[in-house]
Amino acid sequence: MEYRYLGRSGLRVSVLTMGTMTFGGSEKIGNTSPADAARQVDMCLDAGINLYDTANVYNAGVSEEILGDILAENGRRQKALIATKVRFKMGDGPNDAGLSRHHIIAQCKASLKRLKTDVIDLYQVHEWDGRTPIEETMEALDTLVRHGHVRYIGCSNYSGWHIMKALASADQRHNARFVSQQIHYSLHSRDAEYELVPISQDQGLGILVWSPLAGGLLSGKYRRSGGPETGRHVGGFREPPVYDQEKLYNVIEEIVAIAQDRGVSGAQVALAWLLGRPGVTSLIIGGRNEKQFADNIAAADFKLSAEERARLDKVSRPPLLYPYWHQSFSAQDRLSPVDMDLIGPYAEEFKRG
């Protein structure tokens, strides 16, 4: 297993992270029993995966409880880093949601109890809260770090300006800084490359990718000719949204073609592509069963050739939005390496055009 530093921190995490959203869940997203969850955790520990991601909102705290029970036994906690999240509604009261000091501190205490641990290794704000002053949020997180309840903090599902506003507040007040962001990023959805990936590289944030297979869409099971009869997308699950179905199937066809040539699954191809992208630290993998977990874990050792990577880049490439196309025309003499990670692949095309 390969380990990468989480942003500018000294914390090393495995390139694969175990996701636990299905623990105690529903049939729509997957319903993993405690016994099955324990076997899956052991598979991941045996493979060298050291980061385990959950959230207080996952199945109303049940996911945290199951993970806490598992890690508390047989010395598993000493091998595992726990990441959880706060933001979403956890009760019917007026202060039972958001990123106020009240909600963050109360929910951290509740998560610690459910997880049966005295410290959360990575505490992440799960979504933006535009109603709470960012200074209040960052100071509350800093308090948790200083009191030893949390070791590192991160964000998830923030926009570029949200991240910069949070980092500016932390720097100005000498508060703890985000070390990572958890984002959606895949061959199907490369929107993060416009702002979130460059900000991570520039500001020293690690990137944890949720749903790297686009909820299973990139596994190779969903084809133009049809797909499985069960699964989250069959039941109308909307994450991620599909805006261009033809492009999605073109991407899937390229994934399947490479997978067949190499004798591996489509999932391994899609995951390997992401692990080679700039700034990416770790991919959060899940599975409805042990077979899916085993297949996803194998992606850590699978490498794409430069030619295969170029094929996948081309078929999945998003349009270059403003102001980036203008920078490509007019600013290439003063662009940084981070700028060129986004703009570079388009530069030759614009010259020819």
N, C-alpha and C positions, 0 to 999 in steps of 0.2 A: 504494500500500500504506500502510495506517495503522500507526503504531508507538506502543506504549504502554510506560510505565515499568514495569519488573519490580519490583513491590512498592515499597518505599521506597528502592530502589537508584537509581543514576543510569543504569542500563543500559536502553536502549530496544530493545524486541524487536517484531518484526512480529506482527500479530494472527493470523497463521497461522504454524505451525511445521511443518517437514517431519519426519515420523516415518519411521524406517528399519528397523522390526522385520522387514519382508519381505526385506531385503537378505540374499541367500544363505540364504533360509529354506526352508520346506517348502510343499507344495501346500495344506496345511490353512490356513495363514495367508497364503500368497502367497510365491512364490519369484522374487525380482527378481534378475536377473543383473547383474554389474558394468557391462556396457554399458548396459543399460536404466536402472540406478541412476544412471549418469552423466548420461543424458539427462534424467531426472526432476529431479536436482539442478540442472541448468542451467535447466530450466523454472522452478523455484522461485526461483533467483537472479535470473533475468530479470524475475520478477514482483515482486521486492523482498523476498522472504522471507529473513530473516537468521538464523534460529535452526534448528538441525538436531539432532534428538533421537535418541539411541541408548542402549544399555546394554551392559555387559560380557556379560550373560547372553544377549543376543539372538543366537541361533544360535552359542552358545559362542565369542563374540568375533568371528565372521565379519562381522557387521554393522558393528562398529567398524572392522575392517580395510578393508572396502570403502569406507566413508565416508572414512576416512583417506586411502586411495589417491586417491579422487576430489578431495578438497579440496586435496591436495598439488600438484595440477597446475593450470596455467593461471591462477595467481593467485586461485583460488577461496577459499582460506583467508582472505584479507584481507577478503572480503565476508561471511564466515560466522562465526557463534557456535556453538560445539559444546557440547551438553549430553549428559552420559552419567550412568550410575548404578552403584551398588554395593550389594550385600547378599546376592544369591542364590549358590547353590553353584557354584563354578568349578573344583572338583577333588575328589579322593577323600580328602584329608587332613582331620583333625579341625578345622583352622582355615581351611578353604577356603570358609567361608560366614559370614554374620552381619556385625555392625557393630563388631567389636573393632578396636582400634588396629592390630593385626597385619594383619587382613584388609583394612581400608580403605586403609592405606598401600601394601600390596603390590599391591592391585588398581588403585589409582590409577596406580602406575608401569607396570603392564601395559597399562592403557587408554591412557596417554600414548604408549606404544610402538606399539600397534596403530593409534592415530589419527594417528600421525606428526606430533605437535605437542608443543610444550614447555609448553603450558598448556591446561587445560580451563576453558572459560568458566563453565559451570554444572555443579557436581558434586552429584548428588542421591542421597540414601539411598533405596533402591528400595522398602523395606518395613520395618515395625517389627521390632526385635530386642529382645524382652523379657528376654533372658538377659544382655545386656551393659549395664552401668551407662550411663545416658544421658550422664553426665559424661565417660566414656571416649570415647564416640562423638563428642561435640561437641568435645572437646579434639583428637582426631585430625583432624577436619575443619578445625579452626582452624590446626593445624600445617601442613596442606597450603596453606591460604590464605597464612599468614605466609611460607612458603618459596617462594611464587610458582608453585606447581604448579596451583593452582585459584584462580579469581577470585571466584566466588560459590558459595554452597551452598544446597541446597534439599532438600525431603523429598517423598516420594510414598507414597500409600496409608496415611497415618497417620490415626489417629482424633483427635478434638478434644483429648482429654487428653494424648495422646502429643505433639502439637504444643506444647501449653502447657508440658509438662514439659521438652521440649527447649529452648524459648525461655527458660524460667526458668533452666535450667542455664547457657546461654550468657550471659545477662545477669549472673548472679551472678559468673561467673568471667571476665567480659570477653572471652569467646570470640566468634568470628564467628557471626553470627545467620543463620538461614534467611532468604532473600529471597523464596522462592517455595515453593509446593507443587504437585505434579502429581497431579491427581485424576480420577476418572471422574465425568462429569456430562453429562447429555443430557436431551432431552425424554422419554426413556423412564425415566431414573433420576435423580430430583431429590433423592436422599437427602442430598447434600452441602449442601443449603440449611439443614439443621437446625443443623449445627455448623461445618462446614469453610469455607463461604463467609463466615459472620459472623466467624469467627476471622481469616480472611485480611484482611477489611476492618478489623477492630479492631487487629490486630497488624502491619499493613502488609506482608502477603505477596502477591505476585503469584500468580495462578491460571493454571496450564497444564492444559488439559483433554485427557486421553487418551481415545481412542475416542469422540469427540463424536457419531458416527453410530451408536453402540452396535454396533460391529462390522459395520456395513452394514445393520442392521435398519431404520434410519430413512431409508434412501436412497430408499424408495418401491418397491423391487424385491420386498419381502416383503409379500404381501397375504393376506387371508383365503382368497382363491381359489387361492393357491399362490405359489411363489417360484422363484428360479433353481435349476438342477440342480447348480451348483457354488458354492463359497464356504465360508467358515469355519463358518457355522451349519449348513450341510448336513452337514458332517462331524462334528457333535456338539460344536463349540466352545462352551464354557460361560461365556464372558465377553461381555456381562454375563448373569447369570441372569435368566430371565423368570418372575416370580411370578404375574403377572396378564396372561394372553395377550389377553383381551378388551380390557383397557385399552390394551395395546400397539397392537392393531389400530385402536382408536378414535383414538389419537394419529397413527398412520400415515395413516389416512383424512383427517384434518384437514390433515396436511402435504401430502398429494397434492392435495387440493382447492385449497389455496393455490398450490401449484406450478403446477397447470394454469391457474388464473386469471392467474398472472403470467408464464407461459411460461418457467419455469425448472425445474430438477430438484428433487426432494424433498430431496436432500442440501443444496442451497444454502439452502432454507428452514430446515432443522434447524440448520445452522451459523449462519445469520444470527440466529436466535433466541438462541443461546448467546452470540454476540458482543455482544448487547444486555443481558445479565444483569449484575447488580451484581458487581463484583470480578473479572470474567473478564479476563485479559490476552491469552491466545493459545490457539488451538485446534491440536492436533497432528493433521495430516491425513496420510493415506496413500493408497495406491492400488495395485491390481494392474497397472495400465497407465497410459499417458500420458493417455488420455482421461479416466479417473477423476480424475487429478491436475488436469488443466485445469479440469474441472467444479468441483472443490473450491476451487481457487484463485479462481474467479469469485465465490465467496461473500463475499470480502473487500469487494466493491463492491456487494453486494446488500443493500437495506434493507427491512425489513418495516414496514408501516403500524401505527399504534397498534391499529387494529381487528383486524388479522391477529395481532399479538402477543397481544392479549387472548384470541382464540380458542384459540391454542396454550397459553397459560397455563391456561385453564379446563380443557381436555381432559386435560392432563398433571399437574394439581395433585395433590400427595400429601396424605394426611391430616395434620392438625396434631397432632403427638404431644405428650405430657406432657414437660416442664412448660409447653410453649408455649401450649396451649389454656387453661391456667389463667392464664398471664400475659395472654392476650387478654381473659379475663373480668375480671381483677382489677388489672392493672398498667399499663394503657394511659396513665395520667396521668404515668408516669415511665419510659417506654420511649424508647430512643435511636433515631436514624434507622436504625442497623444492625439493631436489634431489629425495627423496623417493616418492613424489607425482607422479612422472613419473615412476620411476624404480620399486617401491614397488609391484605393481600389477603383474609384470613379475617375481619377485624374486622366488616365490615358483615353478613356472613352470620350471625355469632354474635348480633349485635344483633337481626336479624330473627327468629332462632330463639328 
